[in-house]
């Protein structure tokens, strides 16, 4: 049941905030004063604004020479405060408020973050306001359409660095040992983009080509890890200014590494905050995959400085305008700066494949989803708003052409700068530039959930195509939606049919009998999966084996076969047979897609008669990969980044499946690490997981010790998830005690717990730990997406007994931010049960004969 719309009175609009705040990091409290400049368009006697977990100690409204005392009434449920005046008021006014609050430990609003420097625990304070948490630091009109200018003044100890969205205007002495830092007024912007970070920080700085000062801030002792981020940010800022044709509008660009951070990063205008793992790089300790991820996340947040900050969605229904574009444009940016990375292959692996997995659930939603109440907002920060939206944009860019796409974006941004928009404004810009019916096409893709599967068969030189809704859970009714799907059909090496737009349920295409093969969606350009009949599939598999299909088409063939098998449209043994055609494959992204599929299949088969045979199957295919001449167990001097990452996958999957040479090499490398000789960063995750699985309790405790002693966040992450992924029943109690201890940060715990439940060997013990710690987990994470993250680990469950237990525990628990995650998790468990029941016998037979 949808909630009633919860929006503030549109007749009261703020134009400017003056905020003075004094945080106290000794007792984790703060005091503040503010003046909000308002335009009250109609006579009213009362109005509400947002305020959560704040105590307002004084409030008055000033109109001209008249001052009105106010009566204050809190509504904690709606996170609003009602101000009532002695008589009706209207016109230009100033609202004066004084308030008090807490610097919390919940990773939202104004919160505290702990770090250690020179063996001493210290704290900094930072903000995270998106989507609706600015109201936790100051009373405000906390909706994206209420754009205003902000002047922030902060009282802090003299030794503290203070960062906000703009540069310091003045720094004045205050009471002994303190200073007042006043910042330049911000541009007109939404409340969720305001930022405040304070504490003992250090930084590296540089200037962009146009002279914008760029600073990367860290806690003490870590600024050398900011070099990579600084260098990339310079290049990315220059590229985006040129691409959009609009200068970055702020005088400074600060990037801040925060030790405790709930999200990955946050695009506060001019003061972007990050998890340390997504900003800081150590050249001797960072795997190449982390460098790629850091570049992608920085680019994503920089795109937001235009898309989201300069032009902002009118309401959260249009969140995808922020996140889909930032996701898509991040890949455009990184690919332009590092063309040798082949970054679009990573897009299909990480974004498009993920979108197809999530959007083929019944528990999904359209890209553009109506949001009536703030409680619903957290649910839409998900794979649909980010990954599916970005995949649809990639499809659109291919359809209208990259130049038209870029020019349409530039027109949209210039026309709507400092304003709020909805999707239609963007489609208008693309239509004006391209002359194509963008609105008509995109309306279907953004307002309907799901996507089509296109079935293909060849008969008498006619290709017969049919589209229908694709869902993994095939025993439920599906709709009759149709999508306009652009298709570029490859018929041979550099040979293609004319591009087509498939809008009807069925289509027939004439095929030249001389065509070598039929590859329906060249380079996996459209958001669809292809269900070839056996004859067409049989013609493609040898081409995949010989690598005559593009990397993206080989990836798509593996992924689509997996999804079709999971849904019951293709026998699972045919999917397994597809994998045997990869004996010459050396692409990291293709094998990553394989590993994702085989790990899901392994969890579905856990505890069944096929369990051990499947482990032998994975051992064989990944050990054969590892033994390819270009790979081997040991890194090679001057090898490609592709091979360095590929070895990490092969090493982990083969070793965890029991391949002795990988096990022995991992144990040897771990012993060297204990003697102070570092493990190659690209192999660490694999080594730690294998050691955790086969090294017993002693090795497990050694990994924990290394985790506690490491001061590099990425290395700690490799250690933690290595312990989890390799954990056995013997070490499960020690592991879960460690995860719930103070050694693991609050920001990492939900992901660690979910990963533990995903490990089939310890899933029941880990799930019981969630149940035992439920009240504290709910207090800490109940208002954020992290609560949903905790629950998603249960997708490893694969029996009716486990499903029933899960449903019983979750019944009646109201967690608005996790509602979608719960529905998706329950559905994924049901998919496992159906899949196992349907295919277990044929899978067992295939594996026995393999």
Long-range contacts (C-beta under 8 A, 24 or more apart in sequence): 2-370, 2-372, 3-372, 3-373, 3-375, 3-376, 4-372, 4-373, 5-372, 5-373, 6-78, 6-372, 6-373, 6-374, 7-143, 7-315, 8-47, 8-48, 8-49, 8-50, 8-80, 8-141, 8-143, 8-146, 9-44, 9-47, 9-48, 11-40, 11-41, 11-42, 11-44, 12-38, 12-39, 12-40, 12-41, 12-44, 12-47, 12-141, 13-38, 13-39, 13-41, 13-141, 13-146, 14-38, 14-140, 14-141, 14-146, 14-148, 15-39, 15-148, 15-149, 16-148, 16-149, 16-150, 16-151, 16-185, 17-138, 17-140, 17-148, 17-149, 17-150, 17-151, 18-151, 18-153, 19-138, 19-150, 19-151, 19-152, 19-153, 20-153, 20-154, 20-155, 21-137, 21-138, 21-152, 21-153, 21-154, 21-155, 21-196, 22-154, 22-155, 22-156, 23-103, 23-110, 23-125, 23-154, 23-156, 23-198, 24-103, 25-103, 25-112, 25-123, 25-124, 25-125, 25-198, 25-199, 28-102, 28-103, 28-104, 28-112, 28-123, 29-100, 29-101, 29-102, 29-103, 30-100, 30-101, 30-102, 30-103, 30-110, 30-137, 31-98, 31-99, 31-100, 32-98, 32-99, 32-100, 32-101, 32-137, 32-138, 33-96, 33-97, 33-98, 33-99, 34-96, 34-97, 34-99, 34-138, 34-139, 35-94, 35-95, 35-96, 35-97, 36-94, 36-95, 36-97, 36-139, 36-140, 36-141, 37-92, 37-93, 37-94, 37-148, 38-92, 38-93, 38-94, 38-95, 39-91, 39-92, 39-93, 40-89, 40-90, 40-91, 40-92, 40-93, 41-90, 42-90, 43-88, 43-89, 43-90, 44-88, 44-89, 44-90, 45-84, 45-85, 45-87, 45-88, 45-89, 46-82, 46-83, 46-84, 46-85, 47-82, 47-83, 48-75, 48-78, 48-80, 48-81, 48-82, 48-83, 49-80, 49-81, 49-83, 49-139, 49-140, 49-141, 49-142, 50-79, 50-80, 50-81, 50-132, 50-134, 50-135, 50-139, 50-140, 50-141, 50-142, 51-79, 51-80, 51-81, 51-99, 51-135, 51-139, 51-140, 52-76, 52-79, 52-109, 52-133, 52-135, 52-136, 53-101, 53-102, 53-104, 53-109, 53-136, 54-99, 54-100, 54-101, 54-135, 54-136, 54-137, 54-138, 54-139, 55-99, 55-100, 55-101, 56-81, 56-97, 56-98, 56-99, 56-139, 57-98, 57-99, 57-100, 58-96, 58-97, 58-98, 59-83, 59-95, 59-96, 59-97, 59-98, 60-95, 60-96, 61-85, 61-89, 61-93, 61-94, 61-95, 61-96, 62-93, 62-94, 62-95, 62-96, 63-89, 63-91, 63-92, 63-93, 63-94, 64-91, 79-132, 79-135, 79-374, 81-139, 97-138, 97-139, 99-138, 99-139, 101-136, 101-137, 104-136, 105-746, 105-780, 106-780, 106-781, 106-783, 106-784, 107-260, 107-261, 107-262, 107-746, 107-747, 107-784, 107-786, 108-133, 108-136, 108-262, 108-783, 108-784, 109-133, 109-134, 109-135, 109-136, 109-137, 110-136, 110-137, 110-196, 111-260, 112-260, 113-258, 113-259, 113-260, 113-261, 114-259, 114-260, 115-219, 115-259, 116-711, 117-200, 117-219, 117-220, 117-221, 118-220, 118-221, 122-199, 122-200, 122-219, 123-199, 124-197, 124-198, 124-199, 124-200, 124-201, 124-219, 124-258, 124-259, 125-196, 125-197, 125-198, 125-199, 126-196, 126-197, 126-198, 126-256, 126-258, 126-261, 126-273, 127-194, 127-195, 127-196, 127-197, 127-268, 127-273, 128-261, 128-262, 128-263, 128-266, 128-273, 129-191, 129-192, 129-193, 129-194, 129-195, 129-266, 129-268, 130-192, 130-193, 130-263, 130-266, 131-192, 131-316, 131-374, 131-377, 131-378, 131-381, 132-192, 132-374, 132-377, 133-192, 134-191, 134-192, 134-194, 135-191, 137-196, 140-191, 141-191, 142-191, 142-192, 143-190, 143-191, 143-315, 144-190, 144-191, 144-192, 144-312, 144-313, 144-314, 144-315, 144-316, 144-420, 145-190, 145-312, 145-314, 145-315, 145-420, 146-190, 146-191, 147-188, 147-189, 147-190, 147-312, 147-418, 147-419, 147-420, 148-188, 148-189, 148-191, 149-185, 149-186, 149-187, 149-188, 149-189, 150-185, 150-186, 150-189, 150-194, 151-182, 151-183, 151-185, 151-186, 152-182, 152-183, 152-194, 152-196, 153-180, 153-181, 153-182, 153-183, 154-180, 154-181, 154-183, 154-196, 154-198, 155-179, 155-180, 156-181, 156-198, 159-200, 160-198, 160-199, 160-200, 161-197, 161-198, 161-199, 161-200, 161-201, 161-202, 161-203, 161-217, 162-196, 162-197, 162-198, 163-195, 163-196, 163-197, 163-198, 163-201, 163-217, 163-254, 163-256, 163-271, 164-194, 164-195, 164-196, 164-197, 164-271, 165-189, 165-193, 165-194, 165-195, 165-250, 165-268, 165-269, 165-270, 165-271, 166-250, 166-251, 166-252, 166-270, 167-213, 167-251, 167-252, 184-251, 186-269, 186-270, 187-249, 187-250, 187-269, 187-418, 188-418, 189-269, 189-309, 189-312, 190-312, 193-267, 193-268, 193-269, 193-309, 194-268, 195-266, 195-268, 195-269, 195-270, 195-271, 195-273, 197-256, 197-258, 197-271, 197-273, 201-256, 204-230, 205-230, 206-230, 206-231, 206-234, 207-234, 208-234, 208-237, 208-238, 208-241, 208-248, 208-253, 209-234, 209-238, 210-238, 210-241, 210-247, 210-248, 212-237, 212-248, 212-250, 212-251, 212-252, 212-253, 213-251, 213-252, 213-253, 214-252, 214-253, 214-254, 214-255, 215-252, 215-253, 215-254, 215-255, 216-254, 216-255, 216-256, 216-257, 216-279, 217-254, 217-255, 217-256, 217-257, 218-257, 218-276, 218-280, 219-257, 219-259, 221-711, 222-257, 222-276, 222-280, 222-711, 225-257, 225-280, 225-281, 225-282, 225-712, 226-255, 226-257, 226-279, 226-280, 227-281, 228-281, 228-283, 228-286, 228-291, 228-294, 229-255, 229-279, 229-280, 229-281, 229-294, 229-298, 232-294, 232-295, 232-298, 232-337, 233-298, 233-302, 235-337, 236-295, 236-298, 236-299, 236-302, 236-333, 236-334, 236-337, 237-302, 239-333, 239-336, 239-337, 240-302, 240-303, 240-305, 240-306, 240-329, 240-333, 243-332, 243-333, 243-406, 243-410, 244-306, 244-409, 244-410, 244-413, 245-410, 245-414, 246-306, 246-310, 246-410, 246-413, 246-414, 246-417, 248-305, 248-306, 249-305, 249-310, 250-305, 253-305, 255-279, 255-298, 255-301, 259-713, 259-745, 260-745, 260-746, 260-747, 261-747, 262-747, 262-784, 262-786, 264-297, 265-297, 265-298, 265-300, 265-301, 266-301, 267-301, 267-304, 267-305, 267-308, 267-309, 267-326, 269-305, 269-309, 270-305, 272-301, 272-302, 274-298, 274-301, 275-713, 275-747, 276-713, 276-714, 277-713, 277-714, 277-717, 280-712, 280-713, 280-714, 281-714, 282-712, 282-714, 284-678, 284-681, 285-678, 285-681, 285-712, 285-714, 285-715, 286-681, 286-714, 287-645, 287-648, 287-681, 287-682, 287-684, 287-685, 287-714, 287-718, 288-641, 288-644, 288-645, 288-681, 288-682, 289-645, 289-648, 289-682, 290-681, 290-714, 292-334, 292-341, 292-343, 292-346, 295-334, 295-337, 295-338, 296-330, 296-331, 296-334, 296-343, 296-346, 297-330, 299-329, 299-330, 299-331, 299-333, 299-334, 300-326, 300-327, 300-329, 300-330, 301-326, 302-333, 303-329, 303-330, 303-333, 306-413, 307-413, 310-413, 310-417, 310-418, 311-412, 311-413, 311-416, 311-417, 311-418, 311-419, 311-420, 311-421, 312-419, 312-420, 312-421, 313-420, 313-421, 313-422, 314-420, 314-421, 314-422, 315-371, 316-371, 316-376, 316-377, 316-380, 317-368, 317-369, 317-370, 317-371, 317-422, 318-368, 318-421, 318-422, 318-423, 319-371, 319-377, 319-380, 319-381, 319-385, 320-367, 320-368, 320-384, 320-385, 320-389, 320-423, 320-446, 321-421, 321-422, 321-423, 321-426, 323-381, 323-385, 323-386, 323-389, 324-367, 324-385, 324-386, 324-388, 324-389, 324-390, 324-392, 324-393, 325-389, 325-390, 325-393, 325-409, 327-351, 327-386, 327-387, 327-389, 327-390, 328-389, 328-390, 328-393, 328-394, 328-397, 331-390, 341-641, 342-551, 344-552, 345-551, 345-552, 345-555, 345-587, 345-589, 346-589, 347-390, 347-394, 348-524, 348-552, 348-555, 348-556, 348-589, 349-555, 349-589, 349-592, 349-593, 350-387, 351-386, 351-387, 351-390, 351-391, 352-387, 352-391, 352-394, 352-524, 352-527, 353-555, 353-559, 353-593, 353-596, 354-383, 354-387, 355-383, 355-384, 355-387, 355-388, 355-390, 355-391, 355-527, 356-451, 356-527, 356-529, 356-559, 356-563, 357-383, 357-563, 358-382, 358-383, 358-384, 358-387, 358-388, 358-824, 359-383, 359-384, 359-388, 359-449, 359-450, 359-451, 360-450, 360-451, 360-470, 360-471, 360-472, 360-563, 360-567, 361-471, 361-472, 361-473, 361-824, 361-827, 361-828, 362-471, 362-473, 362-476, 362-827, 363-820, 363-823, 363-824, 363-826, 363-827, 364-449, 364-450, 364-824, 365-449, 365-820, 366-446, 366-447, 366-448, 366-449, 367-392, 367-445, 367-446, 367-447, 368-423, 368-446, 368-447, 375-816, 375-817, 376-816, 378-783, 378-784, 378-785, 378-816, 378-817, 379-785, 379-788, 379-816, 379-817, 379-819, 379-820, 379-821, 381-785, 382-785, 382-820, 384-449, 388-451, 388-527, 389-446, 391-527, 392-442, 392-445, 392-446, 392-527, 394-525, 395-445, 395-486, 395-525, 395-526, 395-527, 396-430, 396-438, 396-441, 396-442, 398-486, 398-525, 398-526, 399-436, 399-441, 399-486, 399-501, 400-430, 400-433, 400-434, 400-436, 400-438, 401-434, 404-430, 404-433, 404-434, 405-430, 407-433, 408-432, 408-433, 408-434, 440-484, 441-484, 441-501, 444-481, 444-482, 444-483, 444-484, 445-483, 445-484, 445-527, 448-481, 448-483, 450-478, 450-479, 450-481, 451-483, 451-527, 451-528, 451-529, 452-481, 452-482, 452-483, 452-485, 452-528, 453-528, 453-529, 453-530, 453-531, 453-564, 453-569, 454-485, 454-487, 454-502, 454-520, 454-521, 454-528, 454-529, 454-530, 454-531, 455-531, 455-533, 456-518, 456-520, 456-530, 456-531, 456-532, 456-533, 456-536, 457-532, 457-533, 457-535, 457-536, 458-511, 458-518, 458-533, 458-535, 458-536, 461-510, 461-511, 461-512, 461-513, 462-508, 462-509, 462-510, 462-511, 463-489, 463-508, 463-509, 463-510, 463-511, 463-518, 464-506, 464-508, 465-502, 465-506, 465-507, 465-508, 465-509, 465-520, 466-505, 466-506, 466-507, 467-502, 467-505, 467-506, 467-528, 468-505, 470-529, 470-563, 470-567, 471-567, 472-563, 472-566, 472-567, 472-831, 473-567, 473-827, 473-830, 473-831, 473-834, 474-567, 474-568, 474-569, 474-834, 475-834, 483-528, 485-526, 485-527, 485-528, 486-525, 486-526, 487-520, 487-521, 487-526, 488-521, 488-522, 488-523, 488-525, 489-518, 489-519, 489-520, 489-521, 489-522, 490-517, 490-518, 490-519, 490-522, 490-553, 491-515, 491-516, 491-517, 491-518, 491-519, 492-516, 492-517, 493-548, 496-522, 517-543, 519-549, 519-553, 521-556, 522-550, 522-553, 523-550, 523-552, 523-553, 524-552, 524-553, 524-555, 524-556, 529-556, 529-559, 529-560, 529-563, 529-564, 530-556, 530-560, 531-560, 531-564, 531-569, 531-570, 534-574, 537-574, 541-578, 541-581, 542-581, 544-581, 544-582, 545-581, 545-582, 545-583, 545-584, 546-584, 547-584, 547-585, 551-587, 551-589, 551-590, 554-585, 554-587, 554-590, 555-587, 555-589, 555-590, 555-593, 558-582, 558-590, 558-593, 558-594, 558-597, 559-593, 559-597, 562-593, 562-597, 562-600, 562-601, 565-839, 566-600, 566-831, 566-835, 568-834, 568-835, 568-838, 568-839, 571-839, 571-842, 572-601, 572-835, 572-839, 572-842, 572-843, 572-846, 573-839, 573-842, 573-843, 573-845, 573-846, 576-617, 576-843, 576-846, 576-847, 576-850, 577-846, 579-621, 580-621, 582-621, 582-625, 583-624, 585-625, 586-628, 586-630, 586-631, 586-642, 586-643, 586-646, 587-642, 587-646, 588-642, 588-643, 588-645, 588-646, 588-649, 591-625, 591-646, 591-649, 591-650, 592-649, 594-621, 595-649, 595-653, 598-653, 602-760, 603-758, 603-760, 603-795, 603-796, 603-798, 603-832, 604-798, 604-832, 604-835, 604-836, 605-798, 605-836, 605-840, 605-843, 606-760, 606-761, 606-796, 606-798, 607-760, 607-798, 607-799, 608-836, 608-840, 608-844, 609-840, 609-844, 610-840, 610-843, 610-844, 610-847, 613-844, 613-847, 613-848, 613-850, 614-843, 614-847, 615-657, 615-658, 616-657, 616-847, 616-850, 617-847, 617-850, 618-653, 618-654, 618-657, 619-654, 619-657, 619-658, 619-659, 620-850, 622-649, 622-650, 622-653, 622-654, 622-657, 622-659, 623-650, 623-654, 623-657, 623-659, 623-661, 623-662, 625-650, 625-654, 626-650, 626-651, 626-654, 626-659, 626-662, 633-661, 633-662, 633-665, 634-665, 635-680, 635-682, 635-683, 644-682, 645-682, 647-682, 647-683, 648-682, 648-683, 648-685, 648-686, 649-686, 651-683, 651-686, 651-687, 651-690, 652-685, 652-686, 652-689, 652-690, 652-725, 655-686, 655-689, 655-690, 656-689, 656-690, 656-693, 656-725, 656-726, 662-686, 662-690, 663-690, 663-694, 666-690, 666-691, 666-694, 667-691, 667-694, 667-695, 670-695, 670-699, 670-702, 673-706, 674-702, 684-715, 684-718, 684-719, 684-722, 685-718, 685-721, 685-722, 685-725, 686-722, 687-722, 688-718, 688-719, 688-722, 688-723, 688-726, 689-721, 689-722, 689-723, 689-725, 689-726, 690-726, 691-722, 691-726, 692-722, 692-723, 692-724, 692-725, 692-726, 692-727, 692-728, 692-731, 693-726, 693-727, 693-728, 694-726, 696-730, 696-731, 697-730, 697-731, 697-734, 700-727, 700-731, 700-734, 700-735, 701-734, 704-734, 704-738, 704-743, 707-743, 708-743, 717-748, 720-744, 720-748, 720-752, 721-752, 721-755, 724-752, 724-755, 724-756, 724-759, 725-755, 725-759, 727-756, 727-759, 727-761, 727-762, 728-761, 728-762, 729-761, 729-762, 729-765, 732-761, 732-762, 732-765, 732-766, 733-765, 735-762, 736-765, 736-766, 736-769, 739-769, 740-769, 740-773, 746-780, 750-777, 750-781, 750-786, 750-787, 750-789, 750-790, 751-789, 753-790, 753-793, 754-789, 754-790, 754-791, 754-792, 754-793, 755-793, 756-793, 757-793, 757-794, 757-796, 758-793, 758-795, 758-796, 759-796, 760-796, 763-793, 763-794, 763-796, 763-797, 766-793, 767-793, 767-794, 771-809, 778-815, 782-815, 782-817, 783-817, 784-817, 785-817, 785-818, 785-821, 787-815, 787-817, 787-818, 787-821, 788-815, 788-817, 788-818, 788-820, 788-821, 788-822, 789-821, 790-818, 791-818, 791-821, 791-822, 791-825, 792-821, 792-824, 792-825, 794-825, 794-829, 795-825, 795-828, 795-829, 795-832, 797-829, 797-832, 798-829, 798-832, 798-833, 798-836, 799-833, 800-833, 802-829, 803-829, 803-830, 803-833
